[in-house]
Amino acid sequence: LGLKHILPDPWQHLGETYRPGQTVSGKVVRTVASGAFVRLTEVDAFIPISELAEKRVQKVGDVLEVGQTVEALVTEIRPDERRMILSLRRLARERERARVKEYIGAQSDEGRVTIGDIAGELLRQVVTAPAAGAAERTQESTPPSPDVPFRPTARPRVALRTEPGSFPSRSSGTVAVSACPGRAPERPRPPIEEVAQMESTEMLFEVERGVAYLTVNRPDQRNAMTWAMYERLVELCEEVDRDDRINVLVVRGSGERAFISGTDISQFPAFRGHAQAGIDYEERIDRVVGRLEVVSKPALASIRGYCVGGGLGVAMACDLRVASDDARFGVPVIRLGNCLSMHNYARLVALIGPARAKEMIYTARHVAAAEALAWGLVNEVVAAADLAARTQALAEAIAQAPPITLRASKEAVRRVVHRLLPENPGHDLIAMCYNSSDFQEGVAAFLDKRPPRWTGK
């Protein structure tokens, strides 16, 4: 006898109890390499390893253990697949945002400046403050870096100015913030959650015939990526996973000059030679590129022009790469004096082998599309005029394949490649490079457009 047709199936009525965005609590009942199962009242939900923390987690056991009670955010509910996805990382982010709102709201004694008015400038001053501004803050053991999160209790108090014509300034350890001149006070402003999305035109997104097209849209800067753009990339990967209309993701660059030319180097001086800042930077890039790598749908990179640095990392995280005949590929770390993360070294070696990987790194030369095809760095090379049409045709053909088979095959290959990673994340190597005088000289020389003077220190 069987009871499954007699007893009610909790998965069929799950939407009545749980919803995306809801905080739930449960006990960890099982861990696997890809995540952890959490027992809720009626069902077992799953936390993917990518959703355990902001920084990349090597082993589930480093964060969770069986029997531990955890709180997490519901991100997806799929009753037909008997699947509910939870996230510790997003819950932590939501609570941090709530603390920021509460802190900023407490400073607005007169109530004339909204959260939206001051959040952008406040976050910019906290995250991108140059070293010269460090003396004006209280002494801190952790140096400024592009990945320093907003910590209200560790930052100077905010004084609000609402006089017309006043601008943000910094003095005596206080950040003064006001609305910009000429702005109507009653004009509605976006909430703080949208601060990172203010430049959404730099990341375009559209869906057509089962294919999502993500376009990096900074052609004047050769599609160099900013931190806001990296965060937007993560959000769009999550959207691709949620949307059942999407079967394939295509990543491409706007214009003819570049696919993605890496991270905007104007943000590099913030490292100031601090080893931890370099480690934080590489871990943050790993989290973004890693999120693209594990997106549940096949991802194609459509490459025209330069594909170097972080742009090559994005392309390697995709499953297939179609390039125009004028595409160029490079790893320019020896021009700056820094290095890659272990994950990017592993991706490069997995595609072209250790000898070719060393050649690209040691020479920093731009590898032509035909040579990249021979090496296995790209899957196909077409004429520049045919790139868009060929990418679309390939993506739409893949979109007709059975989704579960595609998902399983993608994950299987990822697990094989992941075995190339050593257990040690290589922080000592990253610190050695980013904490060197040569790295600071490399960045300065690049920005000054002069040859670097290496000292080996």
Summary of the structure (lengths in Angstrom):
residues: 457
radius of gyration: 23.7
end to end distance: 75.2
largest distance: 80.8
contacts: 1396
relative contact order: 0.08
helix: 45%
strand: 19%
